[in-house]
């Protein structure tokens, strides 16, 4: 028989958010100000789990996540502007239309 005492697991809940495949997205959503219920519904986790996880993060980490969400929102706005500019451009001709144009040009020559 061993003289070592068995190691006991910590009491309380298991860290379901930290082990979640979308942990980074959950953290960014919370940093962006999404409600606990919205995040819980979107990712299929408990509202309290999201809150516990968020408050367990170091303050520096939460601050950096908030900065990142601000940057992402700025990039998103710029991407939307660029997309809006692209939508106003005329569509290039399809392959069939290009073949017809070439055939018409050849027939006129």
Phi, psi and omega per residue, in radians:
X1 nan 2.423 -3.086
X2 -1.409 2.556 3.102
X3 -1.517 -0.151 3.136
X4 -1.320 2.501 3.064
X5 -1.514 2.492 -3.126
X6 -1.164 2.532 3.108
X7 -1.340 2.408 -3.131
X8 -1.780 2.530 3.078
X9 -1.344 2.742 3.138
X10 -1.188 2.461 3.094
X11 -1.259 2.796 3.094
X12 1.873 -2.950 -3.066
X13 -1.444 2.666 3.064
X14 -1.348 2.600 -3.113
X15 -1.315 1.490 -3.048
X16 -1.209 -0.563 -3.116
X17 -1.325 -0.740 -3.126
X18 -1.066 -0.513 -3.131
X19 -1.660 -0.034 -3.085
X20 -1.279 2.437 -3.139
X21 -1.081 -0.423 -3.131
X22 -1.839 0.564 -3.093
X23 -0.972 -0.799 -3.115
X24 -1.099 -0.722 3.127
X25 -1.157 -0.646 3.109
X26 -1.120 -0.786 3.138
X27 -1.109 -0.738 3.135
X28 -1.164 -0.659 3.110
X29 -1.107 -0.718 3.131
X30 -1.184 -0.698 3.119
X31 -1.142 -0.530 3.132
X32 -1.338 -0.165 3.091
X33 1.723 0.146 3.076
X34 -1.081 2.560 -3.115
X35 -1.228 2.721 3.118
X36 -1.019 -0.740 -3.104
X37 -1.159 -0.705 3.114
X38 -1.064 -0.793 3.138
X39 -1.136 -0.770 -3.134
X40 -1.056 -0.772 3.134
X41 -1.158 -0.732 -3.082
X42 -1.149 -0.658 -3.034
X43 -1.871 -0.003 3.090
X44 1.205 0.685 3.111
X45 -2.180 3.020 3.131
X46 -1.413 2.540 3.120
X47 -1.060 -0.750 3.141
X48 -1.156 -0.587 3.116
X49 -1.122 -0.720 3.117
X50 -1.101 -0.778 -3.128
X51 -1.115 -0.799 3.122
X52 -1.050 -0.782 -3.109
X53 -1.098 -0.790 -3.116
X54 -1.054 -0.775 -3.111
X55 -1.337 -0.263 3.081
X56 -1.446 -0.275 -3.140
X57 -1.256 2.548 3.082
X58 -1.101 2.558 -3.124
X59 -0.983 -0.611 3.122
X60 -1.115 -0.692 -3.140
X61 -1.148 -0.765 3.114
X62 -1.099 -0.707 3.130
X63 -1.120 -0.740 3.137
X64 -1.146 -0.683 3.092
X65 -1.091 -0.682 3.098
X66 -1.115 -0.718 3.084
X67 -1.084 -0.752 3.140
X68 -1.103 -0.690 3.138
X69 -1.155 -0.617 3.083
X70 -1.116 -0.795 3.099
X71 -1.058 -0.782 -3.141
X72 -1.081 -0.686 3.118
X73 -1.150 -0.650 3.085
X74 -1.140 -0.760 3.107
X75 -1.118 -0.702 3.132
X76 -1.070 -0.722 3.115
X77 -1.100 -0.738 3.122
X78 -1.159 -0.660 3.111
X79 -1.147 -0.727 3.104
X80 -1.085 -0.699 3.094
X81 -1.093 -0.789 -3.141
X82 -1.110 -0.713 3.131
X83 -1.136 -0.723 3.115
X84 -1.065 -0.657 3.098
X85 -1.184 -0.651 3.123
X86 -1.171 -0.634 -3.095
X87 -1.108 -0.543 -3.114
X88 -1.360 -0.248 3.122
X89 -1.269 2.565 3.092
X90 -1.188 2.569 3.127
X91 -1.283 2.453 3.079
X92 -1.189 2.689 -3.130
X93 -1.146 2.613 3.119
X94 -1.263 2.967 3.141
X95 -1.075 -0.701 3.134
X96 -1.138 -0.713 3.125
X97 -1.137 -0.679 3.103
X98 -1.109 -0.708 3.120
X99 -1.102 -0.715 3.114
X100 -1.114 -0.714 3.128
X101 -1.105 -0.724 3.124
X102 -1.147 -0.769 3.142
X103 -1.104 -0.692 3.107
X104 -1.135 -0.712 3.129
X105 -1.132 -0.746 3.130
X106 -1.145 -0.701 -3.105
X107 -1.181 -0.568 3.121
X108 -1.333 -0.343 -3.082
X109 -1.377 nan nan
